[in-house]
């Protein structure tokens, strides 16, 4: 299954460690299209263009479905 994982980038990175652990767990059996959300090196200061680029790349990898 392809998973679009959503979490805060612009609103703060206080939960990035939790996102990272969840994504690593999900990646055991699935493809996480937006694993950049859990990237420990990605800072809140990412530009809108960078964030949009990550999102567009994820959309190009698979069918989008919100659950």
C-alpha positions as CSV (number, residue, x, y, z in Angstrom):
1,X,0.0,0.0,0.0
2,X,1.2,3.5,-0.7
3,X,0.7,5.9,2.2
4,X,0.6,9.7,2.2
5,X,1.8,10.6,5.7
6,X,0.8,14.1,6.9
7,X,2.3,16.1,9.7
8,X,3.4,19.6,10.6
9,X,6.3,21.2,8.9
10,X,5.4,24.8,8.8
11,X,3.5,24.8,12.1
12,X,6.4,23.5,14.1
13,X,8.7,20.4,14.3
14,X,8.1,19.5,18.0
15,X,6.7,16.1,16.9
16,X,9.2,15.2,14.2
17,X,10.7,12.4,16.3
18,X,7.3,10.8,16.6
19,X,6.6,11.2,12.8
20,X,10.0,9.6,12.1
21,X,9.3,6.6,14.3
22,X,5.8,6.2,12.8
23,X,7.1,6.4,9.3
24,X,9.9,3.9,9.9
25,X,7.3,1.5,11.3
26,X,5.0,2.0,8.3
27,X,7.8,1.5,5.8
28,X,8.3,-2.1,7.0
29,X,5.3,-3.2,5.0
30,X,4.3,-0.2,2.9
31,X,5.6,2.6,0.7
32,X,5.5,6.0,2.5
33,X,5.3,8.7,-0.2
34,X,5.9,11.6,2.1
35,X,8.6,10.3,4.4
36,X,10.2,13.8,4.3
37,X,7.6,14.8,6.9
38,X,9.6,12.6,9.4
39,X,13.0,13.8,8.2
40,X,14.9,14.9,11.3
41,X,17.1,17.3,9.3
42,X,14.1,19.1,7.7
43,X,13.6,22.3,9.6
44,X,10.6,24.5,10.1
45,X,12.3,27.1,8.0
46,X,11.7,25.1,4.8
47,X,10.4,27.4,2.1
48,X,6.9,27.1,0.6
49,X,8.6,26.1,-2.7
50,X,10.5,23.3,-1.0
51,X,7.4,22.0,0.8
52,X,5.4,22.2,-2.4
53,X,8.1,20.3,-4.2
54,X,7.9,17.4,-1.7
55,X,4.2,17.3,-2.0
56,X,4.2,17.3,-5.8
57,X,6.8,14.6,-5.9
58,X,4.7,12.4,-3.6
59,X,1.6,13.0,-5.8
60,X,3.5,11.8,-8.8
61,X,4.4,8.5,-7.1
62,X,0.9,7.1,-6.6
63,X,-2.7,7.5,-6.3
64,X,-3.8,10.0,-3.6
65,X,-6.3,8.8,-1.1
66,X,-7.1,10.5,2.3
67,X,-8.2,8.3,5.1
